Amino acid sequence: MKKLLIFNFIIAMVVILIACGNDSTNTESASPSDEENQDNDKVVLSFGHSVSENNIYQTAALKFKEKVDEYSNGSVEIEVYPGGQLGSSKAMLEGVQNGSIDGVYSSLAYFENLTPVLTGLQMPFLIEDFNIEEKVATSDLAKDALEELEEYNLKGFEIVPTGFRYIGNNERPINSTEDLGDLKLRASEGGIQMEMYEALGASPTPMAFDEVYTSMQTGALNGLDMYLDSYITDNFGEGTDYINETPVNTWPAVITLGLEKFNSLSEDQQKAIEKAAKETQGFMFEEAEKIEVKAKEELQDMGIEFTPSMDMDELRESMEPIYDEYAEKHPIVEEMIEYIYEISDFN
């Protein structure tokens, strides 16, 4: 009897130990599951742009990513795809519209294919410095223009500087519009650059951004207008001998998400993204001029010759038909052109 009691006691202890072991295993295996559920709560947004990782575009994209993470407490992650990994700027913008891509950081030129509402900021030779650009980009008119993008299933947050564009070429120094002559100069796939170069007597060639470098090397192009940082980071300086210091126009980019994607986020996440975009804009207005000064020094060190700015008053006068044409396309464009004249020294 005594032996039987001892045997039963041993069996009971074994059962208890096995049960405890199972509880421990279940507890330990619950932890990764909890972590997986937490990860599933995070929203990951694809966000593309068309230029290299060393470019000013990437500086802005990474700042936006950093601030979204900070203000959303990690609940939203911006996954940046530089260098056209998600397609050309035009293709990415279309992808954001149809929902195959979550967001894009694209220049204003590509929005012109949808609506002219943002073109007031791109008028040739109209904005001469970053201070004027910042006043326009942060104005109520700019907010009104961005709101109109919602008609195209796009949520535009802020207009962000990338620098002024300057004409570079490998044929001859440019000291006046006559020197543009028959130069084959790249124009973006939007319309305003084509009209500008035609008015100046040059030979514009519409071309996607990712085709420009090869075309410069093969002679299909003589030059282009581009912000100075891109002459370095996208290697356009390799095929360029001369750059004229006339600021052709600003070429800002817009932080953009798909409207449906944005509306699917929580209110707190939406506010975090809006705040992050605003801070990115402010940061880039602080950095853009510094980046431009540094880029000019590097380009001069490469042996590129800079020629003095052409007469801006004469250039503006030659562009008046273009200003009038675009002012007729949309009332916000007309108001923006008037506003720029109002706040500029040449008024």
C-alpha positions, -999 to +999 in steps of 0.1 A: +000+000+000+028+023+009+046+016-023+014+023-042+010+057-025+046+067-034+040+056-070+008+077-073+027+107-058+054+104-083+029+102-112+011+133-099+044+153-097+053+143-133+019+155-145+023+188-127+058+194-141+046+186-177+017+210-173+040+238-160+063+231-189+034+235-214+023+268-197+058+281-199+061+272-236+027+288-244+038+320-225+071+322-244+054+316-278+029+343-272+055+370-272+065+369-309+028+368-318+022+400-298+051+416-315+038+405-349+004+421-341+022+453-332+040+452-365+008+447-383-005+479-368+023+499-386+015+515-419+043+513-445+040+538-474+060+535-506+074+569-515+094+573-548+114+600-566+133+599-599+168+611-590+199+597-573+204+590-536+230+619-534+205+644-548+187+672-529+155+652-535+168+624-513+177+649-486+141+661-485+127+625-488+147+613-458+138+643-437+101+636-444+106+599-435+124+609-402+097+634-392+068+611-401+083+584-379+088+609-351+053+624-351+034+592-357+053+575-329+065+549-354+030+540-365+037+552-401+069+543-420+079+561-452+098+536-474+119+558-498+126+545-533+151+569-550+165+568-585+133+559-604+131+525-588+093+528-590+093+542-625+097+576-642+082+607-624+052+606-648+046+569-642+050+573-604+024+601-603+000+579-623+008+551-599-001+573-569-034+582-586-044+546-592-031+534-558-003+511-570+022+535-553+015+553-520+034+585-525+058+604-548+081+634-545+078+650-579+086+683-595+057+706-604+063+700-642+046+666-640+015+679-624+010+701-655-001+670-674-031+670-651-038+706-643-020+740-648-028+751-613+008+749-600+025+765-630+025+800-615+056+790-595+074+779-626+070+810-648+104+815-665+126+843-651+098+855-627+111+843-593+147+855-587+156+843-551+147+818-524+130+845-502+104+852-529+100+815-536+093+808-499+067+835-497+049+821-527+052+784-516+038+791-482+011+815-493-027+808-492-026+807-530-002+777-528-025+760-504-055+766-527-035+752-556-026+720-537-062+715-526-072+713-563-050+682-567-076+663-547-098+663-579-072+639-593-071+616-563-039+633-550-031+648-516-004+674-520+010+686-487+038+712-493+058+727-521+095+722-514+125+739-529+151+720-550+170+750-562+170+773-592+176+759-627+205+772-647+213+766-684+244+745-690+258+733-724+289+718-741+290+741-771+296+777-761+293+803-734+259+819-731+260+857-726+227+866-743+196+849-757+213+851-792+239+826-780+212+800-774+208+798-812+203+763-824+214+746-792+195+713-786+184+718-750+164+693-730+129+703-719+109+683-694+078+665-706+056+693-694+047+721-717+061+753-702+098+747-709+091+739-745+074+772-750+101+791-731+129+777-753+110+783-785+105+819-774+142+823-768+151+808-802+166+775-789+157+740-801+140+723-772+139+685-770+113+669-747+129+641-728+124+620-696+149+628-669+165+593-669+174+597-706+193+630-703+228+618-692+232+594-721+218+620-746+244+645-734+272+620-739+261+609-774+254+645-786+217+641-790+216+670-766+239+700-762+226+710-728+198+715-704+186+737-676+190+721-642+195+730-605+232+730-597+232+701-572+219+678-600+248+687-623+269+670-597+248+642-582+233+631-615+267+636-634+254+661-659+285+682-652+305+655-670+290+667-703+288+704-695+315+730-702+295+762-695+267+773-671+250+807-673+241+822-639+207+834-650+181+818-627+157+803-653+130+794-628+124+776-595+116+739-599+101+729-566+087+694-558+055+684-540+052+659-512+023+639-524+003+608-513-027+592-529-059+608-515-076+575-508-045+562-490-043+593-469-080+592-460-076+555-449-052+566-422-062+575-386-067+612-378-035+611-357-015+596-385-028+622-409-018+650-386+016+635-382+022+634-420+009+670-424+032+682-397+062+662-410+056+677-445+055+712-432+088+708-412+104+692-443+095+723-463+110+746-437+142+725-434+147+725-471+143+763-475+171+766-449+193+741-468+186+747-505+206+779-508+236+764-489+235+733-512+234+756-543+265+776-532+284+745-524+275+729-558+287+760-577+321+758-560+324+721-569+314+727-605+340+755-608+366+731-594+356+707-622+366+734-647+331+744-657+329+781-668+302+802-653+290+832-673+272+862-658+234+865-657+215+878-687+193+909-683+163+896-663+141+926-672+145+918-709+139+881-703+107+888-684+095+910-712+101+883-737+081+858-715+050+880-711+030+862-738+037+829-718+027+846-685-006+858-702-012+824-717-009+805-684-028+832-665-058+824-687-056+787-680-065+790-643-074+819-619-050+807-593-021+809-618-031+845-627-033+855-590+001+839-583+018+857-611+003+890-599+014+882-563+050+875-574+051+909-592+037+925-560+064+911-537+094+914-560+119+942-563+114+945-601+077+955-597 
